Amino acid sequence: MSVVIDVDRSNLSVSRLNRTPSRPLADGEARLAIDAFALTANNITYAVFGDGLRYWDFFPVGEGSWGRVPVWGFADVVESKSALEVGQRFYGYLPMGTELVVQAGRVDARGFTDLAEHRSPMAAAYNRYSNTAADPTYRADREAHQMVLWPLFMTSFMIDDFLGQSVLSDSDVSTVVVSSASSKTAIGAAFLAALRPDIHVVGVTSKGNASFVNDLGCYSSVVTYDEVAQGSASWPEGRAAYVDIAGDQAVTGGVHRIFEDDLAYSMVVGGTHWSAPRAEGAMPGPKPEFFFAPSQIALRTKEWGREGLDQRVGDAWDRFASWSNGWLRFETTQGAENVERLYGEMLAGRVDPRVGHVCRMG
């Protein structure tokens, strides 16, 4: 029996538990039993941008407006008519469910690619599954870190890398402003940006999370959303770049109006404030540009090679994962009904940023 959480794409707050018999495997396929996965604000972003960026297409339901939100986690091969071996453990993109059937191709010591036809148009980074036995970043005692932080940190690394390459390297930009500053993606980007010399990192967050964000130590200063709206906060002098992870146009408009022509670049990353109303009117400063991490990954893989990219990201990851132990604790949610309930809490923003949520459906 397969159990998976479906979400109504037209109303993300509506979900259901979909229970169906496990289907027989075809030649070339393997069945992965999903052991555990993380649920973070990043997964809400996948749902918010699911139509435009085709996140719903990874695990299609084929029934009305229902869709499946992708998550990152670990799964074990329990049945195979492919080159995969029963007992192998993989890390990668999964549905919020108990199993996934894959068309295993390009199998090597490092992992495999799901060659299912419906996934072929998608970014390669999302279709590749890493074999834990050969993954240089894998540590058994850091599985929770890898599920909760790794996909977010990869995005964080690429945000910082893009800014360093295209915005900060040959300009007078000295400030990076990051919204949704308590989110894991924002924290990773801020942590890396703060390592750059002479860069002032400003975190924008809710009043309730301001103390937590300030205590992290990776932000030079913290501003609340109310202060942005009122224009009452104190801001660093000079030019700035904006990293929008909240996806709240009112906040983005506020930041643009504060900096105006001193805003050198505006990046759209996520949508943690998915239900915020759309802002009216034109904003001063640069037009916000959507950032798609897999594109930057592909660029750096071409320039640095796979090993060069792995080395750079791995070094940064070790430092960040160790640092995160000072503020992050992990909690496990067990059982399909409880995981579905947690999804609702995550969607509503009623989660503690100090907690990394690991889910097990069984």
C-alpha positions as CSV (number, residue, x, y, z in Angstrom):
1,M,0.0,0.0,0.0
2,S,1.3,3.4,-1.0
3,V,0.3,6.5,1.1
4,V,1.0,10.0,-0.1
5,I,-0.2,13.5,0.8
6,D,-1.9,15.3,-2.1
7,V,-2.4,19.1,-2.1
8,D,-5.0,21.1,-4.0
9,R,-3.0,23.3,-6.3
10,S,-5.8,25.9,-6.4
11,N,-6.0,26.1,-2.6
12,L,-2.8,25.0,-0.9
13,S,-4.5,24.7,2.5
14,V,-6.6,21.8,1.3
15,S,-4.9,18.4,1.4
16,R,-5.7,14.7,1.6
17,L,-4.1,11.3,2.3
18,N,-4.2,9.3,-0.8
19,R,-4.0,5.5,-0.2
20,T,-3.5,3.2,-3.3
21,P,-2.2,-0.3,-3.8
22,S,1.5,-0.5,-4.8
23,R,1.7,-1.2,-8.6
24,P,3.9,-3.9,-10.1
25,L,7.3,-2.8,-11.4
26,A,8.1,-2.7,-15.1
27,D,11.5,-3.6,-16.5
28,G,14.1,-0.9,-15.6
29,E,12.1,0.3,-12.6
30,A,12.8,0.1,-8.8
31,R,10.7,0.7,-5.8
32,L,12.1,3.0,-3.1
33,A,10.6,2.9,0.4
34,I,10.7,6.5,1.7
35,D,12.3,6.4,5.1
36,A,12.3,10.1,6.1
37,F,12.1,13.6,4.6
38,A,12.3,17.2,5.8
39,L,9.5,19.7,5.7
40,T,10.5,23.3,5.5
41,A,9.4,26.7,4.2
42,N,11.3,25.8,1.0
43,N,8.7,23.1,0.3
44,I,6.0,25.8,0.6
45,T,7.9,27.8,-2.0
46,Y,7.8,24.7,-4.3
47,A,4.0,24.7,-4.0
48,V,3.7,28.5,-4.5
49,F,5.7,28.4,-7.7
50,G,4.6,24.9,-8.6
51,D,2.8,25.9,-11.8
52,G,5.3,28.4,-13.2
53,L,8.4,26.3,-12.4
54,R,6.7,23.0,-12.9
55,Y,7.3,21.6,-9.4
56,W,4.0,19.9,-9.6
57,D,5.2,17.9,-12.7
58,F,7.8,15.8,-10.7
59,F,5.2,13.6,-9.1
60,P,1.9,14.1,-11.1
61,V,-1.4,12.9,-9.7
62,G,-3.3,13.1,-12.9
63,E,-6.6,13.8,-11.1
64,G,-8.2,17.2,-11.1
65,S,-6.3,20.0,-9.4
66,W,-4.4,17.7,-7.0
67,G,-0.6,17.9,-6.8
68,R,2.2,16.5,-4.8
69,V,4.7,18.9,-3.0
70,P,8.3,17.7,-3.5
71,V,10.5,17.2,-0.5
72,W,14.1,16.1,0.1
73,G,14.9,12.9,2.0
74,F,16.2,9.4,2.2
75,A,14.8,6.2,0.6
76,D,15.9,2.6,0.4
77,V,15.6,0.2,-2.5
78,V,13.1,-2.5,-1.5
79,E,12.4,-4.0,-5.0
80,S,14.2,-3.7,-8.3
81,K,14.0,-4.7,-11.9
82,S,16.9,-2.3,-12.7
83,A,20.6,-2.0,-12.0
84,L,19.8,-0.7,-8.5
85,E,20.3,-3.2,-5.7
86,V,17.9,-3.9,-2.9
87,G,19.2,-2.4,0.3
88,Q,20.9,0.6,-1.3
89,R,20.1,4.0,0.3
90,F,19.7,7.2,-1.7
91,Y,19.1,10.8,-1.0
92,G,17.0,13.0,-3.3
93,Y,13.7,14.5,-4.4
94,L,10.7,12.6,-3.1
95,P,6.9,13.1,-2.7
96,M,5.4,13.3,0.8
97,G,4.7,9.6,0.9
98,T,5.7,6.1,1.7
99,E,7.2,5.0,-1.6
100,L,8.4,6.2,-5.0
101,V,8.8,4.1,-8.2
102,V,11.7,5.3,-10.4
103,Q,13.0,4.5,-13.9
104,A,16.6,4.0,-12.9
105,G,19.1,5.2,-15.5
106,R,22.7,6.5,-15.7
107,V,23.5,4.3,-12.7
108,D,27.0,4.6,-11.3
109,A,28.7,4.4,-8.0
110,R,27.5,7.9,-7.1
111,G,23.9,7.3,-7.8
112,F,21.3,7.3,-10.5
113,T,18.9,9.5,-12.5
114,D,15.2,8.9,-12.7
115,L,14.5,8.8,-16.4
116,A,10.7,8.7,-16.1
117,E,9.4,10.4,-19.2
118,H,7.4,13.1,-17.3
119,R,10.6,14.2,-15.5
120,S,12.8,14.5,-18.6
121,P,12.1,18.3,-19.1
122,M,13.1,19.0,-15.5
123,A,16.4,20.3,-14.2
124,A,18.9,17.5,-13.8
125,A,19.7,18.4,-10.2
126,Y,16.2,17.4,-9.2
127,N,16.2,14.1,-11.0
128,R,19.5,12.8,-9.6
129,Y,19.7,10.5,-6.5
130,S,22.9,10.2,-4.5
131,N,24.0,6.9,-3.2
132,T,24.9,7.4,0.5
133,A,27.7,4.9,0.2
134,A,29.6,7.1,-2.2
135,D,28.4,10.6,-1.3
136,P,31.4,12.6,0.1
137,T,29.0,15.0,2.0
138,Y,27.0,12.2,3.6
139,R,27.4,11.3,7.3
140,A,25.1,9.0,9.1
141,D,25.0,11.2,12.1
142,R,24.1,14.2,9.9
143,E,21.1,12.7,8.1
144,A,18.8,15.2,9.7
145,H,21.1,18.1,8.8
146,Q,21.2,16.9,5.2
147,M,17.4,16.6,4.9
148,V,16.6,19.9,6.6
149,L,19.5,22.1,5.5
150,W,21.3,20.6,2.5
151,P,18.9,21.5,-0.3
152,L,18.4,24.9,1.3
153,F,22.1,25.4,1.8
154,M,22.8,24.5,-1.8
155,T,20.4,27.3,-2.8
156,S,22.0,29.6,-0.2
157,F,25.5,28.8,-1.6
158,M,24.3,29.6,-5.1
159,I,22.7,32.8,-4.0
160,D,25.9,34.0,-2.4
161,D,28.0,32.7,-5.3
162,F,25.8,34.5,-7.8
163,L,26.0,37.7,-5.8
164,G,29.7,37.4,-5.5
165,Q,30.1,36.8,-9.2
166,S,27.6,39.2,-10.6
167,V,26.8,41.9,-8.0
168,L,29.4,42.3,-5.3
169,S,32.7,41.6,-7.2
170,D,33.0,44.7,-9.4
171,S,30.6,47.2,-7.7
172,D,30.3,49.5,-4.7
173,V,27.6,47.3,-3.2
174,S,28.3,46.9,0.5
175,T,25.0,45.8,1.9
176,V,22.9,42.6,1.3
177,V,19.3,42.8,2.6
178,V,17.6,39.4,3.1
179,S,13.9,39.0,3.7
180,S,12.3,36.1,5.6
181,A,15.6,36.2,7.6
182,S,14.5,33.4,10.0
183,S,14.1,30.9,7.1
184,K,16.9,28.3,6.6
185,T,17.6,29.5,3.1
186,A,18.0,33.1,4.3
187,I,20.2,32.0,7.2
188,G,22.6,30.0,4.9
189,A,22.9,32.9,2.5
190,A,23.5,35.4,5.3
191,F,26.1,33.1,6.9
192,L,28.1,33.0,3.7
193,A,27.6,36.6,2.8
194,A,28.8,37.6,6.2
195,L,32.1,35.8,5.5
196,R,32.8,38.3,2.7
197,P,34.9,41.3,3.7
198,D,33.2,44.6,4.2
199,I,29.7,43.3,3.5
200,H,26.9,44.4,5.9
201,V,24.0,41.8,6.0
202,V,20.6,43.1,7.0
203,G,17.9,40.6,8.0
204,V,14.3,41.5,7.5
205,T,11.9,39.5,9.6
206,S,8.7,39.6,11.7
207,K,8.7,41.2,15.1
208,G,8.2,37.8,16.8
209,N,11.4,36.4,15.1
210,A,13.6,39.4,15.5
211,S,15.3,38.3,18.7
212,F,16.0,34.8,17.2
213,V,17.4,36.3,14.0
214,N,19.6,38.8,15.9
215,D,21.0,36.1,18.2
216,L,22.2,34.0,15.2
217,G,25.1,36.4,14.7
218,C,25.2,36.2,11.0
219,Y,23.2,39.3,10.4
220,S,24.9,42.7,11.0
221,S,21.5,44.2,11.9
222,V,17.9,43.2,12.0
223,V,14.8,45.1,10.7
224,T,11.2,44.1,11.1
225,Y,8.5,44.1,8.4
226,D,6.7,46.9,10.3
227,E,9.8,49.1,10.2
228,V,10.1,48.5,6.4
229,A,6.5,49.5,5.9
230,Q,6.9,52.6,8.1
231,G,10.3,53.5,6.7
232,S,11.4,53.9,10.3
233,A,14.5,51.6,10.5
234,S,18.1,52.7,10.3
235,W,19.8,51.4,7.2
236,P,23.5,51.3,6.3
237,E,24.9,53.9,3.9
238,G,25.8,53.1,0.3
239,R,24.4,50.7,-2.3
240,A,22.6,47.5,-1.6
241,A,21.4,44.2,-3.1
242,Y,18.1,42.7,-2.1
243,V,17.5,38.9,-1.7
244,D,13.7,38.4,-1.5
245,I,12.9,35.0,0.1
246,A,9.6,36.2,1.6
247,G,8.0,36.7,-1.8
248,D,5.9,39.5,-0.2
249,Q,5.5,42.3,-2.8
250,A,4.7,44.9,-0.1
251,V,8.0,44.2,1.6
252,T,9.9,44.2,-1.6
253,G,8.3,47.5,-2.6
254,G,9.2,48.9,0.8
255,V,12.9,47.9,0.4
256,H,12.9,49.4,-3.1
257,R,11.5,52.7,-1.9
258,I,14.0,52.9,0.9
259,F,17.0,52.4,-1.3
260,E,15.6,53.7,-4.6
261,D,18.6,54.2,-7.0
262,D,21.0,52.9,-4.4
263,L,19.5,49.4,-4.9
264,A,21.8,47.8,-7.3
265,Y,20.1,44.4,-7.7
266,S,16.9,42.7,-6.6
267,M,16.7,38.9,-6.5
268,V,13.5,36.9,-6.1
269,V,14.2,33.5,-4.5
270,G,11.1,32.2,-2.7
271,G,7.6,32.7,-1.4
272,T,7.4,32.0,2.3
273,H,4.8,34.8,2.5
274,W,2.7,33.0,-0.1
275,S,-0.6,34.4,0.9
276,A,0.5,38.1,1.0
277,P,-1.6,40.4,-1.3
278,R,-0.1,41.7,-4.5
279,A,1.3,45.2,-4.3
280,E,0.0,47.9,-6.6
281,G,2.1,50.4,-8.6
282,A,5.6,50.5,-9.9
283,M,8.6,50.2,-7.7
284,P,11.7,52.4,-7.9
285,G,15.1,50.7,-8.5
286,P,15.9,47.6,-10.6
287,K,13.3,45.2,-11.8
288,P,13.3,42.1,-9.5
289,E,14.8,39.0,-11.2
290,F,13.9,35.5,-10.4
291,F,16.8,33.3,-9.2
292,F,16.8,29.6,-10.2
293,A,19.5,27.8,-8.3
294,P,19.9,24.8,-10.8
295,S,20.9,27.3,-13.5
296,Q,23.8,28.6,-11.3
297,I,24.7,25.0,-10.4
298,A,24.9,24.0,-14.1
299,L,27.1,27.1,-14.8
300,R,29.5,26.3,-12.0
301,T,29.6,22.6,-12.8
302,K,30.7,23.6,-16.3
303,E,33.3,26.1,-15.0
304,W,34.6,24.2,-12.0
305,G,33.8,20.6,-12.9
306,R,31.8,18.3,-10.7
307,E,34.6,17.7,-8.3
308,G,35.5,21.3,-8.0
309,L,31.9,22.2,-7.3
310,D,31.6,19.4,-4.7
311,Q,34.8,20.5,-3.0
312,R,33.7,24.2,-2.7
313,V,30.2,23.4,-1.5
314,G,31.4,20.6,0.8
315,D,33.9,22.8,2.6
316,A,31.2,25.5,3.1
317,W,28.6,22.9,4.2
318,D,30.9,21.4,6.9
319,R,31.4,24.8,8.4
320,F,27.7,25.7,8.2
321,A,26.4,22.4,9.5
322,S,28.7,22.6,12.5
323,W,27.6,26.2,13.2
324,S,23.9,25.3,12.9
325,N,24.2,23.0,16.0
326,G,24.3,26.2,18.1
327,W,20.8,27.2,17.2
328,L,19.0,24.3,15.5
329,R,17.3,21.3,17.0
330,F,15.5,18.5,15.2
331,E,12.1,17.1,15.8
332,T,10.6,14.0,14.2
333,T,6.9,13.9,13.2
334,Q,5.7,10.3,12.9
335,G,2.6,9.1,11.0
336,A,0.8,10.2,7.9
337,E,-1.9,12.1,9.7
338,N,0.6,14.0,11.8
339,V,2.7,14.9,8.8
340,E,-0.3,16.2,7.0
341,R,-1.1,18.3,10.0
342,L,2.5,19.6,10.1
343,Y,2.2,20.6,6.5
344,G,-0.8,22.8,7.4
345,E,1.2,24.4,10.3
346,M,4.1,25.0,7.9
347,L,1.8,26.6,5.3
348,A,0.3,28.9,8.0
349,G,3.8,29.9,9.2
350,R,3.1,28.5,12.7
351,V,6.5,26.8,13.1
352,D,9.5,27.6,15.3
353,P,12.5,28.6,13.2
354,R,14.8,26.9,15.7
355,V,13.3,23.5,14.8
356,G,14.2,21.3,11.8
357,H,11.3,19.1,11.0
358,V,12.0,15.5,10.0
359,C,8.9,13.4,8.8
360,R,8.2,9.7,8.7
361,M,4.9,8.7,7.1
362,G,4.9,5.2,8.5
